[in-house]
Amino acid sequence: MSRDVGAFAVSKRLLLIALIALPLSALAPARALSQVDPLPSWKDGAAKSAIVDFVARVTTQGGRDFVPPAERIATFDNDGTLWTEQPFYFQLAFAFDRVKAMAPEHPDWKTRQPFKALIEKDSKALAASGEKGLLQIVMATHAGMTTDAFASSVRDWLATARHPRFNRPYDSLVYQPMLELLAYLRANGFKTFVVSGGGVEFMRPWMERVYGIPPEQVVGSSGVVKFQIGADGKPVLMKEAKVEFIDDGPGKPVGINRFIGRRPIFAFGNSDGDLQMLQWTVAGSGARFAGIVHHTDAVREYAYDRQSRIGKLDKALDAASAGGWTVVDMKQDWKEVFPPLTAAGAATEAKP
């Protein structure tokens, strides 16, 4: 061994001995500097700490609350939980725009309610049609076509439609803190699902691009779909004007059982329509997390809860208080609400 090599070996041994002899506190600052905040749009506080602490507990091998990766199921409502739902659900905005686009093919709509009211922008007459009228609009714009054609119409609408208040694409009005949460959970071995009252055929065309959640992990309300052979001899799936399953309220645990097959250990919602999903989640054994997004920021988004006609949060808010669930105050807990827009006008996409 040459003198230089020998000196290097001695120096390396001395360095290792020195490092071993150092107290752990001396190395802590270096480790702390290397850590990156996985939830940078969340303010430090009780909500953020509850999330991080829960994830640490269920992912620590050998810990009392450790959960195997296969059982790390997280479910999220969509409207009002992952993206804005005011002044009305975005799927309804899609249906309204579809009526206007389809009107030339349906001249009878000019004299038939509720289509007449929508075409003439008569909000009073539209409101008077009630839920029955809205259902007619949804059925007329969501049926009588193949699933592929419907998916294309959803993607085309998202590419051109703008929110009336924010003048942004609807799929850019997703919550940046929740995008970070989805990515953080997946980085820690969770499988993330959307469980929403919205139409599953409306959500699947864009959720993987925006949330990083693939179509097979989207559970929603559905209409009847029928297999048939098209005019060109190729098989197609046709959407019919019949309701098959409503994935809202008590339907959410049913949908989770039917389509996921595992009870989630982590669930987030924002309204009374999510109450049963949250109750079902925390009723399981072992460590459980239930979270609610509370809309309290009228400046950056909207402020509403118990009296709202859209996304009413009343019974679920009481249940959260009684059960010790995590309530996220949008105004107090989030540094940012929406992600920045790219030069093309679309929101920055979530990372898988």
Buried (B, 14 or more C-beta within 10 A) or exposed (E): EEEEEEEEEEEEEEEEEEEEEEEEEEEEEEEEEEEEEBBEBBEEEEBBEBBBEBBEBBBEEEEEBEBEEEBBBBBBBBBBBBBBBBEBBBBBBBBBBBBEEBBEEEEEBEEEBBBBBBBEEBEEBBEEBEEEBBBBBBBBBBBBBBBEEBBEBBEEBBEEBEBEEBEBBBBBBBBBBBBBBBBBBBEBBBBBBBBBBBBBBBBBBBBBBBBBBEBEBBBBBBBEBEEEEEEEEEEBEBBBBEEEBBBBBBBBBBBBEEBBEBBBBBBBBBBBBBBBBBBBBBEEEEBBBBBBBBBBBEEEBBBBBEEBEBBBBBEBBEBBEEEEBBBBBBBEBBEBBBBEEEEEEBBBBBEE
